Amino acid sequence: MNVTQRQLQAFLMVARLRHITRAAERLHISQAGLSAMLKDLERQLDCRLFDRTTRSVSITEAGERLIPAAARCILELQQAKEAIHNVSSRARSLLTVGTTPIIAASVMPEVIRAFMQKHPEVSLRVLDISREVIHERVAAGSLDVGFGAFFRPASGLERRCIAEFQLVCVCPRNRRARKGSPNQAWRWGDLDPKLLLSLPRNNPIQMLIDEQMHERGWGEGTRPEFENIQPMLAMVEAGAGVGILPSFIGPAARRHALSIHPLIEPDVKVSYFQISRKGRQLPPETLSVANALSDALNQGLYTPCTVGRETS
């Protein structure tokens, strides 16, 4: 049996109006189409629902028994449709993103403010988690998008470069690694390797730094190592050494007594990516988050962002 919602709606309309022509008008179909629909319903139920004459339509006992069941079926379908719509609407009104703790603390408050001004109907949920966890949750589908320095493409994920940042040297304002005014560019060769602090050796940013150190014959030694950028900045401010980091740490560094010097000869760039699961349809507001994040990261920094560059 293949009874449709439209057939049940047509049956209930005729049962209420007791008139084929008026029922067809209410349903915006032809009288012949309505009659054919009712005949097919009667054939499937193997009973006559109406007694028709040229002047009147009367409902049969079988038709009377069908009325409450048909009405209940239509009501339940409508309630299910509304429930599905509500779930879908709630899903569309929530955008979940992941960023590393340093960006979540120093940049995302401004991003959220700018985003909510533009999209007050959408809730933006930001999780401050490590790059590895961002990667895992985007792949699993629990995050809409993630943002970070994801250097290598990964199966099942799409990357979009939203910005590029120069490596900079961060040092205390009152105790610099070499002479020079704050924000003045320094050459790599002018640095004192004995003062350098380090991220974990398997960190992609640190790998770029180590490449430059090896080219200059600077040994790895026993440099103090920090799992995250935030404690490194605090240790630099305390005078424990200097750090080499991407210039996107500018907003965080401004909260400390630090000076920032772009490193040149060579200029070493770090790409900053938006990642999402392949095949996932992202909310259109995702672009607003990416643009607001890129603007906030680049505010007062040294290297302009490159938005929209696709990578494999």
Residue pairs with C-beta under 8 A, 6 or more apart in sequence:
1 44
1 45
2 44
3 41
3 44
3 45
5 73
5 74
5 77
6 37
7 37
7 38
7 40
7 41
8 41
8 70
8 73
8 74
9 27
9 74
10 23
10 27
10 29
10 34
10 37
10 38
10 41
11 38
11 41
11 49
11 63
11 66
11 70
12 67
12 70
12 71
12 74
13 23
13 26
13 27
14 20
14 23
14 34
14 38
14 50
14 57
15 50
15 59
15 63
15 67
16 23
17 23
17 26
18 56
18 57
18 58
18 59
19 57
20 31
20 34
20 35
20 52
20 57
21 31
23 34
24 30
24 31
24 33
24 34
27 34
29 37
38 49
38 50
41 49
42 48
42 49
45 62
45 66
47 60
47 62
48 60
48 62
48 63
49 59
49 60
49 62
49 63
49 66
50 57
50 58
50 59
50 60
50 63
51 57
51 58
51 59
51 60
59 67
92 283
93 121
93 122
93 123
94 122
94 123
94 125
95 122
95 123
95 124
95 125
95 144
95 283
95 285
95 286
95 289
96 125
96 127
96 142
96 143
96 144
97 124
97 125
97 126
97 127
97 143
97 144
97 145
97 146
97 147
97 289
98 126
98 127
98 128
98 129
98 133
98 134
98 137
98 138
98 143
98 145
98 146
98 147
99 107
99 108
99 126
99 127
99 128
99 129
99 134
99 146
99 147
99 148
99 293
100 128
100 129
100 130
100 131
100 134
100 148
100 228
100 229
101 128
101 129
101 130
101 228
101 230
102 228
102 229
102 230
102 249
102 252
103 128
103 147
103 148
103 248
103 293
103 297
104 126
104 127
104 128
105 128
105 230
105 252
106 249
106 251
106 252
106 255
107 248
107 251
107 252
107 293
107 296
107 297
108 126
108 128
108 293
110 251
110 292
110 296
111 289
111 292
111 293
111 296
112 124
112 126
114 292
114 295
114 296
115 122
115 124
115 285
115 288
115 289
115 292
116 124
118 288
119 285
119 288
122 283
122 285
124 289
127 134
127 137
127 143
129 137
131 148
131 149
131 150
134 143
134 146
134 147
134 148
134 275
135 146
135 150
135 154
135 157
135 275
137 143
137 146
138 145
138 146
138 157
138 275
138 276
138 277
139 154
139 156
139 157
139 277
141 277
141 280
144 276
144 280
144 282
144 283
144 286
145 274
145 275
145 276
145 282
145 286
145 289
145 290
146 274
146 275
146 276
147 162
147 272
147 273
147 274
147 275
147 290
147 293
148 272
148 273
148 275
149 204
149 205
149 246
149 270
149 271
149 272
149 273
150 159
150 273
150 275
151 204
151 271
152 204
153 159
153 311
153 312
154 275
156 277
156 278
157 275
157 276
157 277
157 278
158 275
158 276
158 277
158 278
159 273
159 274
159 275
159 310
159 311
159 312
160 273
160 274
160 275
160 276
160 290
160 308
160 309
160 310
160 311
161 271
161 272
161 273
161 306
161 308
161 309
161 310
161 311
162 272
162 273
162 274
162 290
162 291
162 293
162 294
162 305
162 306
162 307
162 308
163 248
163 271
163 272
163 294
163 297
163 298
163 305
163 306
163 307
164 269
164 270
164 271
164 272
164 303
164 305
164 306
165 246
165 247
165 248
165 269
165 270
165 272
165 297
165 301
165 303
166 246
166 247
166 262
166 263
166 267
166 268
166 269
166 270
166 302
166 303
167 208
167 209
167 244
167 245
167 246
167 247
167 262
167 263
167 268
167 269
167 270
168 244
168 245
168 246
168 247
168 249
168 260
168 261
168 262
168 263
168 302
169 177
169 186
169 191
169 242
169 243
169 244
169 260
169 261
169 263
170 233
170 236
170 242
170 243
170 244
170 245
170 249
170 253
170 258
170 259
170 260
170 261
171 177
171 236
171 242
171 243
171 258
171 259
171 261
172 236
172 237
172 238
172 239
172 257
172 258
172 259
173 182
173 257
173 258
173 259
174 257
175 239
176 259
177 186
177 191
177 192
177 195
177 242
178 186
178 190
178 191
178 192
180 186
180 261
182 259
182 260
182 261
183 259
183 260
183 261
183 262
184 261
185 261
185 262
185 263
185 264
186 261
186 262
186 263
186 264
187 263
187 264
187 265
188 212
188 216
188 263
188 264
188 265
188 266
189 216
189 265
191 242
191 244
191 263
193 213
193 216
193 218
193 219
193 221
194 221
195 241
195 242
196 213
196 223
196 241
196 242
196 243
196 244
197 223
197 224
197 225
197 226
197 232
197 235
197 236
197 240
197 241
197 242
197 243
198 206
198 209
198 223
198 224
198 225
198 226
199 205
199 206
199 209
199 225
199 226
199 227
199 229
199 232
200 206
200 225
200 227
201 207
201 210
201 220
201 225
205 245
205 246
205 270
208 268
208 270
209 244
210 220
212 266
212 268
213 220
223 241
224 235
224 240
224 241
226 232
226 235
229 245
229 249
229 252
230 252
232 243
232 245
233 243
233 249
233 252
233 253
233 256
233 258
234 256
235 241
236 242
236 243
236 256
236 258
237 256
237 257
237 258
244 263
246 270
246 272
247 260
247 262
247 301
247 302
247 303
248 270
248 272
248 297
248 301
249 260
250 260
250 297
250 299
250 300
250 301
251 296
251 297
251 299
253 260
262 302
262 303
269 303
271 311
272 294
272 297
272 305
273 311
274 286
274 290
276 282
276 286
290 307
291 307
294 305
294 307
295 305
297 305
298 304
298 305
